[in-house]
Amino acid sequence: VPYAMFFNGSYGIHGTYWHSNFGTPMSHGCVNSPTPIAEKLFYWSDPQLPPGKKIVRSSAENPGTLVVVHE
């Protein structure tokens, strides 16, 4: 899936191109977003993806952006 940002194990926020039923449960618990919105969040949030890399993980030195999910 495009622009995946995991915040709790395999739960994450990611772009979704296969449906437009946003606000309706559609997966195992991820937060589905229109792909252009997920792209903006991906490049806005920390930790930033280093040039030439495809993955980055948060650490104690670079904990990332706080995510609060509401029902």
N, C-alpha and C positions, 0 to 999 in steps of 0.2 A: 504494500500500500504506500502511497506517496506521503512524504513529509511526516513520518511517524515520530512521535515524542512520547516515550513511555514514562508513566509517573507512578505506577504501582505494579511491579511484576510485568505481566503481559498486558495490562490495561494501559491504554494510551489515547492520545488525540492524533488523528490522522485524516488525510484527505480521502474523499470518497467520490468516485466517479461512476459507480454502478447503481446508485439510487439517488433520489431527491426527497426522501421521506424523513428529513431532519426533524428531530424531536420525538421520533418513534423508535423504540428499541429495535435494532437491526443486527446486532452482533453479540459476541460473548461479553460485552461490557465496555467496549471502547467508546470513545466520544467521536462520532463521525462528523466531519465538517466538509463543506464544499472545498474542493482542492485549492482554489485560489486563497481562501481564508486560512487553510492549514499551512500553506506556503508562507504567508505573512507571519503567522505565529511561529513557525519553525525558524525563520531568520531573525525574529525579534527576541526569542527566548534564549536563555543560557542553559547549559554551556554552549558556546558558539562552536560550530563545526569548523575544524581547522582546514585550511586549503589543502586539497588533494585527498582528504579523508572522506569516508562514507559513513562513519559512525563515531560518536563521542559519548562518553559516560560521565555523569557527574561524579564529583569527588569531594572530600572535605575542603579542599582548597578552592574548588569551583562547584558549589552545590547546585547550581541551576536555578531556575525560576520557580517560585512557589505556585503550585496548581491547586485550586480549590474547586471541586466539582459539586454542584447542587443538583438535586432532583427536581 
